[in-house]
Amino acid sequence: MKNILLILILIPVLLLSSSEPGMISAAETAGTPAGNAGSLPANTPAAIPSDDTNEVGEPYNPDYETWQEDVKNIMIHMDNVPEEYFLPAEESGDLQYVTYQTKDYDKDMDEETKLALVYTPYGYSPDEPYDILYLMHGYTGDIYSWLGTPEEPSEMKNMLDHMIQDQLMEPMIVVCATYYDNNENEMTDNIDTDLLEPFGQELRNDLMPAVESTFSTYAQSTDEQGLQAARDHRIFGGFSMGGVTTLYRMMDCMDLFANFINLSGPIYWANLVNTQQGDWGASYLKERISKQGFTDKDFYLYMATGSKDEAYPLMDMMAQSMLRQSDFFHFGNPDQSDINVTYGVGEDEFHDGHNCARCLYNILPVMSGRMINSQNPVTDSDSENDGQ
């Protein structure tokens, strides 16, 4: 079954990659305003026959070349990571474990004990509040996929140290978690899709209270009300199936998170539906966010991938789907105040850790800046005084 499902995913990706346009240059993307929603291509596919069972929910026979014309107008070029950032920094943060009790939410609700790996920045003080990022790995990954272990930190952990040391971002707590039961790879036959939605309950009920009662964040308490009040200072992000997990959290945890990072995790890899009719991704995401009582003013999503990443064509499709819902998803450069989605593409990056590092190098300063601004929002009166 696993081989069949992987073939279902890879065949459309390979077909689409064969017609993939070239990556646009930094000059073409710099200062590009948010694009307008493109018109529906004339050859939009008809409804999928009812006997078609596309388990991963990929778009049916998309007109990729037409869609790419709209998407390339909103792509943001991402800078390379300085090579020295992969070496240990003078000011090094710490990695430590948090143990927490949880349940097997995707099966029989059995009690279990799990670990999360927590990064605290250099100079961490329990008397100061910190922004916090929850990071999720991809298929077959674990809590060490991002930052390594306390004994053997990864190059990405070194990069994070350098970014904070050089004041590219504010000091931040990072939590590396897993959706696998008992921290053991479950070797699922559907690339983990059945595990992603139930993890939201573990995150809300068990992981977040355990972490944020141990470390100093903007949450004044770890009951639901306390965690909700600090949503502006919290990020959920992930890579590949972890990126898909991010989309699930936008669908069920908007009250806990205002900021999201999706790296190479197209919605079409989610286990949401068995058959689709035309372009559905953004309308589904919009509906799920709206049902929670939130609007286009209540979140910021930075989605990114590599130009040679296997997820690139489907990430482009997701971006186009969102462009067609321009009343809700507003694309643009991170420094624009009236946008809620940014789409970055790393030239010549593959579906791997180097791509992840480059993405985080570009994204975390943006997120950090937005969370600082959430503490001191600009009001109309401020703008008027600035003009006097």
C-alpha positions in Angstrom: 0.0 0.0 0.0 2.8 2.4 0.9 4.5 1.9 -2.5 1.2 2.5 -4.3 0.6 5.8 -2.4 4.1 7.1 -3.0 3.6 6.4 -6.7 0.4 8.4 -6.6 2.3 11.3 -5.1 5.4 11.2 -7.3 3.9 10.6 -10.8 2.1 14.0 -10.9 5.1 15.7 -9.4 7.4 14.3 -12.1 5.0 15.2 -14.8 4.7 18.7 -13.6 8.4 19.1 -13.1 9.0 18.4 -16.8 7.2 21.6 -17.7 8.5 23.7 -14.8 9.6 27.2 -15.8 12.9 28.5 -14.7 13.4 30.2 -11.4 13.0 33.9 -11.5 15.9 36.1 -10.3 16.3 38.1 -7.2 15.9 41.3 -9.2 12.6 40.1 -10.6 11.3 39.3 -7.1 12.7 42.2 -5.1 9.9 44.6 -4.2 7.3 42.6 -6.0 3.9 43.6 -4.8 1.2 41.1 -3.8 -0.2 39.6 -7.0 -3.8 39.7 -8.0 -5.8 36.5 -8.2 -5.4 35.0 -11.7 -8.4 34.2 -13.8 -9.5 30.6 -14.0 -7.7 28.9 -16.9 -9.9 28.2 -19.9 -9.0 24.5 -19.7 -9.9 24.0 -16.1 -10.5 20.3 -15.6 -14.0 18.9 -15.2 -15.1 17.2 -12.1 -13.3 13.9 -11.3 -15.5 10.9 -11.9 -17.0 9.6 -8.7 -15.1 6.3 -9.0 -11.7 8.1 -8.9 -10.0 7.6 -5.5 -7.1 10.1 -5.2 -6.2 9.4 -1.5 -3.7 12.2 -1.3 -6.1 14.8 -2.7 -3.8 16.1 -5.5 -5.4 18.5 -8.1 -6.8 16.7 -11.1 -4.9 17.3 -14.4 -3.9 20.9 -13.6 -2.8 23.5 -16.2 0.6 24.1 -14.5 2.1 26.4 -17.0 -0.8 28.8 -16.9 -0.9 28.8 -13.1 2.9 29.4 -12.9 2.5 32.8 -14.7 0.4 34.1 -11.7 2.5 32.5 -9.0 5.9 33.7 -10.2 4.7 37.3 -9.6 4.5 36.7 -5.9 7.6 34.5 -5.4 10.2 36.0 -3.0 13.9 35.1 -3.6 15.6 33.7 -0.5 19.2 34.5 0.4 21.8 31.8 1.0 23.0 31.1 4.5 26.6 32.4 5.2 28.9 29.3 5.3 30.3 30.4 8.7 26.9 30.2 10.2 27.1 26.4 10.0 30.1 26.4 12.4 29.7 26.7 16.2 29.0 30.2 17.4 30.7 31.9 20.4 27.3 32.4 22.0 25.7 29.0 22.0 22.2 28.2 23.1 21.3 25.0 25.0 19.4 21.9 24.0 17.5 19.9 26.6 14.6 17.5 26.9 11.1 18.0 28.2 9.2 14.8 29.3 5.5 14.9 29.2 2.5 12.6 29.6 0.1 12.3 26.7 -2.3 9.9 25.0 -2.4 7.9 21.8 -4.9 10.3 20.2 -4.8 8.6 16.8 -5.7 5.1 18.1 -6.9 3.8 21.5 -6.1 6.8 23.8 -3.6 4.8 25.8 -1.4 6.8 28.1 2.2 7.3 27.0 5.3 9.3 27.9 7.1 11.3 25.2 10.1 13.6 24.8 10.5 16.9 23.1 13.8 18.6 22.4 13.9 22.3 23.5 16.4 25.0 22.4 16.9 27.9 24.8 19.0 30.8 23.4 22.3 32.0 24.9 21.7 34.0 28.0 18.2 32.6 28.6 16.6 34.0 31.7 13.5 32.5 33.4 12.6 36.1 34.3 12.2 37.3 30.7 9.4 36.2 28.2 10.4 34.6 24.9 8.7 34.0 21.6 8.4 30.3 20.9 8.5 28.2 17.8 7.2 24.6 17.6 8.9 22.7 14.8 7.7 19.4 13.2 9.8 16.9 11.2 8.8 15.1 8.0 8.0 11.5 7.1 10.3 9.1 9.2 11.9 12.0 11.0 12.2 12.6 14.8 12.9 15.3 17.4 16.5 15.4 16.3 15.9 16.1 12.7 16.2 19.9 13.1 18.7 20.7 15.8 20.5 17.5 16.5 21.1 16.2 20.0 22.5 17.9 23.1 25.7 15.9 22.6 25.9 16.5 18.8 24.1 19.7 17.8 23.4 20.1 14.1 24.6 22.8 11.7 21.1 24.2 11.8 21.4 24.7 15.6 24.7 26.5 15.0 22.9 28.7 12.4 20.2 29.6 14.9 22.9 30.6 17.5 24.6 32.8 14.9 21.4 34.5 13.9 20.6 35.4 17.5 24.2 36.4 18.2 24.3 38.7 15.2 20.9 40.2 16.2 19.2 39.0 13.0 16.4 37.9 15.2 15.3 38.2 18.8 16.2 35.3 21.2 13.6 32.6 20.7 12.7 29.2 22.3 12.4 26.3 19.8 10.6 23.1 20.5 11.3 20.1 18.3 8.4 17.6 18.7 7.1 14.4 16.9 3.7 13.2 16.0 4.9 9.5 16.4 3.6 7.6 19.5 6.3 7.0 22.1 8.9 8.8 19.9 9.1 5.7 17.7 8.9 5.8 13.9 5.6 4.1 13.1 6.4 3.3 9.5 2.9 4.1 8.3 1.7 3.1 4.9 0.2 6.5 4.0 3.2 8.9 4.6 1.9 9.6 8.1 -1.2 11.5 7.0 -3.5 9.8 9.6 -1.2 11.1 12.4 -1.2 14.8 11.6 -4.6 15.9 12.6 -4.7 13.9 15.9 -1.4 15.5 16.9 -3.3 18.8 17.4 -4.9 17.4 20.5 -1.6 16.3 21.9 -0.1 19.7 21.2 -3.0 21.6 22.8 -3.7 19.3 25.8 -0.2 18.0 26.7 2.9 19.3 24.9 2.3 23.1 25.1 1.3 23.1 28.8 4.4 21.0 29.7 6.8 23.2 27.7 5.4 26.6 28.6 5.1 25.8 32.3 8.8 24.8 32.2 10.2 27.7 30.1 9.4 31.4 30.1 7.1 32.5 27.3 4.5 35.2 26.9 1.9 32.9 28.3 1.0 34.1 31.8 -0.6 30.7 32.5 -0.8 27.3 30.8 -4.5 26.9 31.0 -6.4 27.4 27.7 -7.1 31.0 28.3 -3.5 31.8 29.2 -2.1 30.0 26.1 -4.7 31.7 23.8 -3.7 35.1 25.1 -0.1 34.6 23.9 -0.9 33.4 20.4 0.8 36.4 18.8 4.1 35.3 20.2 3.9 31.7 19.0 4.8 30.0 15.7 4.1 26.5 14.4 6.2 25.3 11.5 7.4 22.1 9.8 9.0 20.6 6.7 7.4 18.2 4.2 4.7 16.2 6.2 5.6 18.6 9.0 4.6 21.4 6.7 1.3 19.6 6.1 1.0 19.4 9.9 1.3 23.2 9.9 -1.7 23.4 7.7 -3.7 21.2 10.0 -2.8 23.5 12.9 -4.1 26.4 10.9 -7.3 24.4 10.7 -7.7 23.6 14.4 -5.3 25.7 16.5 -5.7 29.2 15.3 -6.6 30.2 18.9 -3.1 29.2 20.0 -1.0 30.3 17.0 -0.9 33.5 14.9 2.2 32.6 12.9 2.9 29.6 10.6 5.8 28.3 8.6 5.1 25.7 5.9 8.2 24.3 4.2 7.5 22.1 1.2 4.3 20.7 2.7 1.5 21.1 0.0 -2.1 20.7 1.2 -2.5 18.1 -1.5 -0.5 15.7 0.6 -3.0 15.9 3.4 -5.5 13.1 4.1 -8.5 15.4 3.8 -10.6 14.0 1.0 -10.7 11.0 -1.4 -11.9 12.7 -4.5 -11.7 16.3 -5.6 -13.4 18.6 -8.1 -11.1 21.2 -9.6 -9.2 23.7 -7.5 -10.1 23.2 -3.8 -7.0 23.7 -1.5 -7.4 27.4 -0.5 -11.2 27.3 -0.2 -10.9 24.4 2.2 -8.3 26.1 4.3 -10.2 29.3 4.3 -13.4 27.5 5.5 -11.6 25.7 8.3 -10.0 28.9 9.5 -13.2 30.8 9.3 -15.1 28.1 11.2 -12.8 28.8 14.2 -14.0 32.4 14.3 -10.8 33.9 12.7 -10.4 36.2 9.7 -7.7 37.1 7.2 -6.4 39.7 9.8 -5.6 37.0 12.4 -2.6 35.1 10.9 0.6 35.2 9.0 1.8 32.3 6.9 5.3 32.1 5.3 5.4 29.2 2.9 8.6 28.2 1.1 10.3 25.5 -0.9 13.2 24.9 -3.2 13.2 25.2 -7.0 14.4 21.6 -7.3 12.3 20.3 -4.4 9.9 17.5 -5.3 7.1 19.5 -3.6 7.8 22.6 -5.6 5.1 22.1 -8.3 2.4 21.3 -5.7 3.5 24.3 -3.5 3.0 26.4 -6.6 -0.4 25.0 -7.1 -1.3 25.7 -3.5 -0.1 29.3 -3.9 -2.3 29.7 -7.1 -5.2 28.2 -5.3 -4.7 30.8 -2.5 -4.4 33.6 -5.1 -7.8 32.7 -6.4 -9.1 33.3 -2.8 -7.6 36.8 -2.7 -10.3 38.1 -0.5 -8.8 36.0 2.3 -5.1 35.3 1.4 -3.1 38.4 0.6 0.4 37.7 -0.8 3.4 40.0 -0.6 6.8 40.9 0.7 7.2 40.3 4.5 7.6 44.0 5.2 4.2 44.9 3.8 1.7 45.5 6.6 -1.4 44.5 4.6 -0.4 40.9 3.7 -0.9 37.6 5.5 1.0 35.2 3.2 4.6 35.2 1.8 5.9 32.6 -0.7 9.6 32.1 -0.8 11.6 29.9 -3.2 15.2 28.9 -2.8 17.0 28.6 -6.1 18.6 25.1 -6.7 17.4 23.8 -3.3 16.2 20.2 -3.0 13.9 18.4 -0.6 16.5 18.3 2.2 18.0 19.8 5.3 20.0 22.4 3.4 16.8 23.7 2.0 15.3 23.8 5.5 18.2 25.8 6.8 18.0 28.4 4.0 14.3 28.7 4.5 14.6 29.3 8.3 17.5 31.7 7.8 15.2 33.9 5.7 11.9 33.3 7.6 12.8 33.6 11.3 13.9 37.2 11.2 10.6 38.0 9.5 8.7 36.2 12.1 10.7 37.7 14.9 10.1 41.2 13.6 6.3 40.6 13.2 6.1 39.4 16.8 7.9 42.5 18.0 5.5 44.6 16.1 2.6 42.7 17.8 3.7 44.1 21.1 3.6 47.7 19.8 1.0 47.9 17.0 0.9 51.1 15.0 -2.4 52.9 15.5 -4.0 55.5 13.3 -3.1 58.2 15.8 0.6 57.1 15.7 0.5 57.4 11.9 -1.0 60.9 12.2 1.6 62.0 14.7 4.4 60.7 12.5 3.2 62.9 9.7 3.3 66.1 11.9 
